[in-house]
Each structure stands twice: as structure tokens, then as C-alpha cells.
Amino acid sequence: MRTCSSFFFLMIFILGSAKIWSQQVTTGAHTLGSISNSAQLPNGVRIDTSAGGVEEIVALRDDLVRVRISPSHDLPEDASWAVAPETRRNSVPVVAYNSSDFVGFSTAVLRVAVRRSDLRLIVGGQDGRILFEDAAPPCFEGSAFRLSETMPADEHYFGLGDKTGPLDRRGHAYTMWNTDAYRFQESTDPIYKSIPFFMAFRAGMATGVFLDNTWRTNFDFGKESPSSYSFGAVAGPVDFYIFPGPSPRQVVESYAWLTGMAPLPPRWMLGFQQSRFSYTPESRLMEIGNRLRSDRIPADALYLDIDFEDRNRPFTVDTKAFPDLPQALTTLHNMHFHVIAITDPHIADAPNQSYPPYDSGVARDEFLRWPNGSAYVGAVWPGQSVFPDFTRAATRAWWGTLFGPFVRMGLDGFWNDMNEPSIFDSQTGTIPLDVLHRIDEPGFQPRTATHAEIHDVYGMENSRATYDGLRKLEPDTRPFVLTRATYAGGQRYAATWTGDNSSTWNHLRMTNPMLESLGLSGFSFSGADVGGFAGTPPPDLLTKWIEVAAFQPIDRDHTEKGTGDQEPWVGGEEQENIRRRYIEERYRLMPYLYTLAEETARTGLPMMRPLFLDYPDATRDKHPIDVDPGVETEFLLGHDLLIAPSPYPEEPDSYTVEFPSSSWYDYWTGELVPPMVDPPPVLNAPPAAAEQVALTTHVQPTLDALPVFVRAGAILPMEPLVQSTEETPQGPLTLRIYAGDDCRGSLYTDGGEGFAFERGDFLRMSFTCVVTSNGIEITISKRDGSFVPWWKSLRLEIYGWTPTRDVIEQDGKNSAIQIEHAQNFIAVSIPDSGEGSSLKIE
């Protein structure tokens, strides 16, 4: 087993000779001894240790405990960038527990015990299940710490945000340190975000763990030791939370309760977005908008990268390249486009040059400083630059005001890039670790902190300043903020993307696990640069990427300067037609997508999900189905759609799709997926996991086909095709009803951009169906909310069931409604008054 000292030797080796770390990590690893005294709290227990330390464990809810440990007599300041003060103050009463060997407590759900002899912690459920168990006592060396936990052979680990590599983190180690990772690869770590949350999954049940520490942290899921996993940090507080599901959905919802929900985005965020570095001059931007409309490729957003700025300076416009940007924005708005502009967090160091962001920032003392008091200056896109201190509430408020002229100009959203922060002339690629921040923030004691402590939250606080500023400037408009770097809880302020990926087949393959992990980690509203950022994709790769991205939360085509064109029409008419068809399907699914977005904002459940999240019992032995060979690229869009791209999309070889339950329909044909009697063997594959699951199917890939399946029992709301989300659909709302068990669906909609929904101006409906021996019964609920929708009637398409008599009864009365018979479905149309209805078809 790993010893306390062996870990710290490894940590020092990894960290090298960086001055800030060598000052903080010293020899002399130690534990905190045994329990010398304990005191019961109304909501937990406080423990004094024989080595002079203290530990406090409290229950915020019956199913959520917080653990804080200090090697000194006092716990550190109770402050957090991720968890709001009112959440940390939440508590429930507990029942104390004491014995000769343990001290602890229990809630209605959990049992917590600390061993008296060495402080090892055990958290279990009232059902006897062990959720979290120390494999060794907490270990300290200087300011660093490490916690080691038992690791059952059949336990799997998920989360940590958009880390590269497998969805399952078992057998791998990771570092949390926001890093500009241009052209990152499958083994690159760290990359852009630090989200120190993971989910342990075993035998169909899950437990969540969140380490709230903003310093450089690291997680080892069995890479060093096959019998234990561990996590720790080079400095900062031992402050972590443990929460059981027992279902993985419950774990995700608990994490969202802890760190906050993502706000409901504007509907147009879900539309197709076109970008590149850069669309310049102004005529090129207009050309792209006009081509999208003339080719009838639905789209909602266009992006302006740094070349629209004067000398790459944030909050400026190059008036030579964009002589009349306000008029261009007006024209694009009239074409139903929204325009997003980049705003990097650096400000050009430009004294006496009439550059307002610099002048006002200097006058207000808003920029970071060295310990000697001089301004920190580093090179980025504008050249030498200074950096706002986003740990100050006043600085964030000042930053928010800088968007005023751009909001009034007509820009619709803002893109916070380079905010790891990335520095070109620094040996570490970022702000030196001893540069000082002046924390002046509600919930924190005013103090200075080095960049070593603040680095991983800098991007989040940048996006927070942008979001809060836009809310103040336009209080009746939902902000759209896109951030590259962030920390746990950053979903409260911004959507995100996976950073500077590459135009390769492997990067397409890597995208789905990265987005699923972001969704598990709070960031449902996420995407990847479609087609890849670095390099020029061959036409087939761009086509395949557009197909898959049509079913992901954010669908943005983006590429870097110097690459070939990457718009949907590139590569010829055949490729464009395929790409258009998939983008059009995304727009037909918009009612479903927007309903999922509202579910995220309300519950924290991600739009794009690994299969085990909704189907933890998919396999006979209850291992997560997503770890089966070839399944990692499959994903769910909500509860009802399963997308199954090839695990090796550049290859023409056939592959097998595994399903998490026994009955699914082909989305494109409406046919039930038949049981496969003998799945074809896969050369050199491990023992067939298909024996573990209820249903599989065989796929022979082609360029124009993406396998998409619908859960039997799903009811999908869909709308007529439009060219943007601002265009009013013409025709009925369609409900696609796929006969099966647990037949249900729902719909949420509202105005799409403002906050009137918070005052009841929304629409919510639910739908159910039951197949009986006499026919099929469909129930449509009465509308909830005051929002008046665009449709006046409903078209019900029923798959997997056919009538015997073509007789319809509506609301208990015989009806003359006609039944339309198609190849794989029947359809009926009814008016929708909003009062609800019930149909029985025989």
C-alpha cells in the first residue's frame, strides 16, 4: 500500500522545481494521530486529534455530508467560490454515535464513522452499503495533503469535466490546473478546466465526491495503486463533500444542488452556430450569413473572433475592417442571426493611448500586481497586457460596464477565451504563481492570495463578471456567455466548449466522452469545435462531425486562422446536402431540445448523457454499460434518444450497438429494432459484452447515415422546419408516440429570450400513452402556465401499433377524426385548445 511519504516524493517529482511549490511542499509527511477528544454538533461531529489537528463532519442534508480537516487547531476560513454560503449553512439534525472504536453520527440516509485509533473515515448507507472508506489516514506534508480511499475491483469512476481519454477514469491519474492546451491529444493532461468532482459507480449504484479546493489538485484512480484511489492538493483546505445516489441521476442532481444550476439559456443557443478565426472583413461576415440563408441551411448565430478588434484589443472595433458594424448587426438581426463577439480577459498595456478599458482600469486600480506592488504585465494577443483581478467584486462590476457599448451596438453574446489565463511569454504558460490577487468578495475575508490559489477559478470569475454585467445592462434578456476555462460551479455563469481540438478522426471520437463528462460535472450546455479547430478536415470528416453534433447541446462549427474553409457547403453539393439534412433535423427536434434545456436548468440533469446515467441496471451484473468495448461513443440525448456513431468513424468496418433496455425504435424509419440472434464476432475483441445486455443491433456505416434510436415508450415533441429559432413554425406541433412500456413525454416552452417565464409566462405539458387489449389510450395534459404557443393543433404520429377498427373516441365521445396510415406509423390531427384531451383509438 502507498505510504504517506512515498506519495509526497512522487508529487514533488511531478511538480519539479517551481518556486511556489518548493516553498510549500517540504519533507516530513505525517498523519494527525488518533482522536483525543470529540464533541457532538447538532448536525455532525467535531474531532480533536492527538497531533494537534481538527476534523469536522456535518450533514447539510440527510444524503450529503461535508468533511473538513486541518493539521492545526483551527479550521481554515469557511469560504468557497463553488458552493454558496446559504448552501454551506444548510443542515439537518443527526443522531450521535459513539463506541470504543468509532465516533460519528447517522442521518435518515447515511452513517458516518471515524476510527478513534487513526482517523480513518467510513461513510455508509442505512442499507449497509459502504459509500466511501479511507484506505489510509489523511496524510499531510507541509501545506500539501492526500486522501486515500479503498477501491473495489468492480468500481468505476466518472466526471472531472472534459478530461481526455476514456469516459471511465479508473486506471488513470489527472491534474486540475487550467491550461491552454492547443492541439491537445488523448493523453494530454491537464487541459482547460478544473472540476474536482467525480462519481463512483458500482453494481448499479453511485456516490458523488466533490473536493472544493482551488489550488493545483490531483486525482489518481488506481494508476499508482491497484487497491486504492486518492486525491489531494499542493495546498489549501481539506474540504470535500460526499453524497450517495443511490442512482447516478440523484448524484448529479445533488452536485447541482451543491454548486448551483445552470440558468436557462436563450433558445437560439440551441441552433446551429457558424464561426471561425476570423470572419473579417465585414463583407466576409455578411457573405457567410447570406450564404447560410440562400442555401437554406438553418442557423442562429455567427461569431466574431479577435480580428474584428483594433490590434486585438478587447472592447474595440477595427473600423477599417468593420466600417459600420452596428449597421451590419442590424442587417444580420433582420436575417434572424445573433452575433457573438470574443472578449479575452487581458487588457492591452496602453498608457496614454486613449484606450478606455486600460485608462479606467488603472484609475480604479483593477489590475493584478506583483508582491512589490508593480503591475503584472504579460504578453497575449494584443502584446503586453494587464489582467483584471476578478476576485474583487468591484473589479467584476467594472468589467461588466465595459460591455455597455457593445450591447448597445447590438451584439448578442460574448465569448470569454484565453482565460485559463493563457500567457505567451511565461515559462509556465500562465500568470506567475506569486502574482497577487486581492480577495474582496462577499462571503470571504478580505485578504491577498497568490495566483497559485486563484488560478483555477480565474476563468470562472471572468465569466461571472461577464454574466453579471450583461444581466445589469439588459435585465430582461438572458445572457449568453461562452467560456473556455472554469471551475466547479461555473455553470451558473456560462456555457463552455472543449477548447482547441484538432481536425482529426480521433478528435471526433474523443468528443463524446468529453461532453458526457462535462454534463456529469455540471456543464450540460457544452460543445466542441465542430470539424476541429486546428487543421482542415477532409470533407467526409466534416460531414460526420456535423451529423453527430446535430444531437449535442451546442452545435458550433469553428476553425483556426490559416485553415481551409469549414462551412457546411464546403466539399461540394453531395456533402452539403447531407450536412443540411442533419442540421434541419436538429431544428425539427427543437421542442425536445428546449425541454431538455429547461430540465437542466431546473434539476441539473445534463442534456447529453452516458447511458448508465438513466439506465444504471442496463447490464446483468450492473456494471456501467458505457465501459463495454465500442459503447463509449454512444450517448443519450435526454432520456429518450440514443445516438450511436461508429467507435472508429474513419473505418468502414461494421460495429455492434448495445442498448440499455430491451425495446428501441430506429429514429429514421420508425421500425422496432429486432433482437439479434447471433451478433457477428469482432476480431480481437474482449469477451462479448453483448451477452450482458438485453438488445443489440448490427450497423454497417455509410457516410450519410448516423444511427439514432428512440426509447420504446417515448413521446417526442417536434416542430415544422424553420431557418432559425426566431422564425415562427407553420403547422401543427407533432408528437411522435413510440408504443411501449412507461409511455410518456413532456414539453416546455416560453418566449425564448427573456425572464418572463420566472413570472409564469411559460407553457408546460405532459403526455402519456397506454396500449391495452382494446387499443391505445393517449392523454394530453392541460397546459400549465400562461404562455401562448405558435401552434393551434397537434399531429399525433403513433409508431409500433396499428388499429384494428379505425375507431377514435375523444374525451369519452365518438369522434369523426380521420386516421392517416403511413408505412410505419398512423397519424391523427386534433385541435389544441390548451385544456388537455384524451384519445382512445381502436
Secondary structure as UniProt FT lines:
FT   HELIX           4..15
FT   TURN            16..17
FT   HELIX           19..24
FT   STRAND          35..41
FT   TURN            42..43
FT   STRAND          44..49
FT   TURN            50..51
FT   STRAND          54..61
FT   TURN            62..63
FT   STRAND          64..70
FT   HELIX           85..88
FT   STRAND          95..98
FT   STRAND          102..106
FT   STRAND          110..115
FT   TURN            116..118
FT   STRAND          121..125
FT   TURN            126..127
FT   STRAND          130..134
FT   STRAND          139..141
FT   TURN            142..143
FT   STRAND          144..150
FT   TURN            153..154
FT   STRAND          156..159
FT   TURN            170..171
FT   STRAND          173..176
FT   TURN            182..183
FT   TURN            186..187
FT   STRAND          197..202
FT   TURN            203..204
FT   STRAND          205..211
FT   STRAND          217..220
FT   TURN            226..227
FT   STRAND          228..233
FT   STRAND          238..244
FT   HELIX           248..259
FT   HELIX           267..270
FT   STRAND          272..274
FT   TURN            277..278
FT   HELIX           282..294
FT   TURN            295..296
FT   STRAND          301..304
FT   HELIX           306..308
FT   HELIX           310..312
FT   TURN            314..315
FT   TURN            319..321
FT   TURN            323..324
FT   HELIX           325..334
FT   TURN            335..336
FT   STRAND          338..342
FT   STRAND          347..348
FT   TURN            351..352
FT   HELIX           356..364
FT   TURN            371..372
FT   STRAND          378..380
FT   TURN            381..382
FT   STRAND          383..386
FT   TURN            390..391
FT   HELIX           393..401
FT   TURN            402..403
FT   HELIX           404..409
FT   STRAND          413..416
FT   TURN            419..421
FT   TURN            424..425
FT   TURN            427..428
FT   TURN            433..434
FT   STRAND          436..440
FT   TURN            442..443
FT   STRAND          447..450
FT   HELIX           451..473
FT   TURN            475..476
FT   STRAND          481..483
FT   TURN            488..489
FT   HELIX           490..492
FT   STRAND          495..497
FT   HELIX           505..520
FT   TURN            521..522
FT   STRAND          526..527
FT   STRAND          529..530
FT   HELIX           539..549
FT   TURN            550..551
FT   STRAND          555..557
FT   TURN            561..562
FT   TURN            568..571
FT   HELIX           573..588
FT   HELIX           590..603
FT   STRAND          608..609
FT   HELIX           611..614
FT   TURN            616..617
FT   TURN            620..621
FT   HELIX           625..627
FT   TURN            629..633
FT   STRAND          635..637
FT   TURN            638..640
FT   STRAND          641..643
FT   TURN            649..650
FT   STRAND          655..659
FT   STRAND          664..666
FT   TURN            667..669
FT   TURN            683..684
FT   HELIX           689..692
FT   STRAND          695..699
FT   TURN            703..704
FT   STRAND          708..711
FT   TURN            712..713
FT   STRAND          714..718
FT   TURN            725..726
FT   STRAND          733..738
FT   STRAND          744..750
FT   HELIX           756..759
FT   STRAND          762..772
FT   TURN            773..774
FT   STRAND          775..780
FT   STRAND          793..799
FT   STRAND          808..810
FT   TURN            811..812
FT   STRAND          813..815
FT   STRAND          820..821
FT   STRAND          825..831
FT   STRAND          837..841
//
